[in-house]
Amino acid sequence: MLDPSARELYVEWDEMTDIAVSGLREVAASDPEDPRLRSLIAEPWPRADVGHRSSLIHLRHPFVGGQHLLIYG
């Protein structure tokens, strides 16, 4: 998600980062003092819920075009 090209791949960038951060928050609960994890999620931490959730992800793939993936959380 930190690669700049990811913004081109994920059409709804904000939604995708919310999904990723919510999963990271769930993982972080097992080791809340891990400095690498804390630094990774420090900026977007307040804007996402905890836990995985089901979502429809809209991708703009450079070779196959638009794709929709259903992610079950």
DRENTOR-411757 format. One line per 4 residues: their letters; for each residue z, x, y of C-alpha. Coordinates in steps of 0.5 Angstrom, whole numbers. Layout:
N
a	Z,X,Y  ...
This chain:
73
mldp	0,0,0  1,6,5  -7,8,4  -10,6,10
sare	-16,3,6  -11,-2,3  -12,-6,10  -19,-7,8
lyve	-18,-9,1  -13,-14,2  -15,-20,7  -8,-23,8
wdem	-5,-16,9  2,-19,12  2,-23,6  1,-18,1
tdia	6,-13,5  11,-19,4  10,-19,-3  11,-12,-4
vsgl	17,-11,0  20,-17,-3  19,-14,-10  22,-7,-7
reva	28,-11,-5  29,-13,-12  29,-6,-15  33,-3,-9
asdp	39,-7,-11  40,-3,-17  41,3,-13  42,1,-6
edpr	43,9,-4  37,12,-6  34,15,0  27,15,-2
lrsl	27,8,-3  31,6,3  26,10,8  20,7,4
iaep	22,0,6  26,1,12  21,-2,17  19,-8,14
wpra	26,-10,10  28,-16,15  21,-20,14  21,-21,7
dvgh	25,-25,2  28,-22,-5  25,-22,-11  18,-23,-14
rssl	14,-29,-13  8,-33,-15  2,-32,-10  -5,-32,-9
ihlr	-8,-25,-7  -15,-25,-3  -18,-19,-4  -25,-16,-1
hpfv	-27,-11,-6  -32,-6,-4  -37,-7,-10  -36,-14,-13
ggqh	-34,-17,-6  -29,-23,-5  -24,-24,-11  -18,-28,-11
lliy	-12,-26,-16  -6,-31,-18  0,-27,-19  6,-30,-23
g	13,-28,-20
